[in-house]
């Protein structure tokens, strides 16, 4: 694989409400349009003001429309909230569905993560649909995530499955003041009626002992209709990151294989089918100086040989990950990352498009794209 082209989606303006640009969502529409949603805020760790912007490119990333904020702040049960993330999915024709991550903003003084309890501000999932390639959007509607009546931050876009169902993805957190142990799960919730109801679910990543956290699940529907989920994996007992782990499903997410260690260190994006049986995995390697990389697997994601490794962005000059003694240290460290969270999709010609955030410091970042081909 090699880099074919690269460019800029959006540059954060230092000292403004748009200084921190991150948490990108990406899809490519049948028209050829690239659509990117992302979160902006004055600082990365800020909970207010934050908003989701949407921009599009109709010329393969060379120019981008001025980003718009099409989603007004939404109240839930009388509580004001802000949008922290948007994840679009192409549905065919000119239809696009956006999964939106709503965060309780009723007390702007509270940090997003409670370091005393490990609880999170209330977080919910909404869906909104566009019928005109993302130019306009319908009203956001909340998703009933029962039986998960806890904060449910999304981890990626809605997935149209091979059997016709939809899946939304999220992970479970604790209520903000809950002092009980955090029981983390990576979950898929399923709908058979186009998002009207969500009666089925699958726990696709959890440790019964509560030691290993399968963070930031990245499930992808592969070319053969199977699912491959990749996980940024954290051992809370040692406060250390493990290699990327993975598991597969061959029945549209109803059952899953045993979890395996891919042998690759880092935080992954979703895998992308290359069209020849191989898979590509963009990821962030933070073992030393952080670098956005890509590797290729020829065995369904079981192994990702180092010989296939390609550096996509190595602009940083110092490490941003070090020794940690607790979960609180891990969250503080995440807030200081200034490069990461790649998202990926396959282009019609078979190339891979990757979008990620990067910048000189965590509170001043922009969004960049890279196109990778054989």
C-alpha positions, 0 to 999 in steps of 0.5 A, a space after each residue: 500500500 502507498 499514499 496516493 494523495 492527502 489534504 486538509 478537511 478543517 483547521 482549528 483556529 487557535 484561541 477560538 471556539 473552534 480551536 479543538 477539532 476532533 472526533 471525526 465521522 466519515 462516509 462516502 456517498 454514491 454521488 462521490 461526495 465525501 461527508 465528514 462530521 466532527 466536534 469543535 470546542 475551545 479546548 479538547 477537554 471542554 464540555 461547553 461550548 461544544 458542537 458538531 459541524 458537518 462539511 462535504 467535498 465534491 472533488 475528492 477532498 481538494 476543496 471543502 464546503 464551509 462547515 455548518 452546524 445543522 444540529 441545534 442543541 437538544 433537551 432530553 427530559 428537560 435537561 439541556 444537552 450538547 452534541 459531542 460527536 456525529 457519525 454518518 452512514 450512507 444508506 443508498 441513493 441520497 439518504 444518509 443517517 447520522 448517529 449523534 452523541 448527546 451529552 448532558 449540559 445542565 451543569 457546565 462546570 462539571 468535567 466530562 469524566 468524574 475522576 472521583 467515581 469514574 462516572 460520566 456525564 449522561 450520554 445518549 444516542 440520537 439519529 437523524 436522516 438526510 435525504 439530500 446527500 447531507 445538505 439538510 437534516 431531519 429532527 434528531 430522534 433519541 434511541 431507546 438503548 434499554 436495557 442499558 439505562 446508563 450513559 451510552 457514548 457512541 463508538 462509531 456509525 450506524 451499521 447496515 447489516 447483511 441481513 437487513 437490520 441496522 446496528 448502533 454501537 456504544 459502550 457502557 459507562 457509569 452515572 456521574 455520581 455512582 461509586 460502584 465499580 465500572 462494568 464496561 461493555 462494548 454493545 451493538 443494539 439492533 433494529 429490524 424496522 429502520 430504527 423505529 425499535 431496538 429490541 435486540 442487543 449483543 455484548 461484543 466486548 466485556 471482561 467478566 472480571 472487570 479488569 480488561 476494558 475493550 474500549 472504542 470498539 470498531 466493528 465493520 461490515 466486510 465485503 462478504 457480509 461478516 463483521 470484524 470488531 477491533 478494540 483499543 484494549 486497556 488493562 485497568 489493573 496494570 493501567 497499561 494498554 494491551 495490543 489491539 484485540 479483535 473478534 468476528 461474527 458470521 451471522 450479522 452480530 448475533 454470535 461472536 468468535 472468541 477474542 484474539 490478540 492481533 499483535 499490533 499495539 495501538 488504537 484502531 479504526 474500523 477495518 476496510 475490505 480492499 476487494 481482493 480478500 485483504 483487509 486494511 486497518 488504520 490505527 494510532 501507534 502511541 508506543 513511542 512518538 505517536 504515529 498514524 499507521 496502516 497495516 494489511 491482513 490477508 487472513 481475516 484480521 488474525 494477523 497484520 504483518 509488520 512488513 505491511 506497515 505504512 506510516 500515514 502521519 508522523 508529524 509529532 516529535 515527542 511521546 504523549 503516552 507514559 506511565 500510569 497508575 490509575 484509570 484517572 491517569 489514563 483519562 488525563 493522558 487521553 485529554 492531552 493527545 493531539 493526534 489520533 482517532 482515525 476513521 476509515 472507509 473504502 472508496 469506489 475505486 478500491 482505495 482507502 480513505 482515512 480522516 483523523 485529527 492532528 495538531 501541535 497540542 491537544 487544544 489546537 488541532 485540525 482534521 486531515 485526510 489521506 487516500 491510500 491505494 495499492 
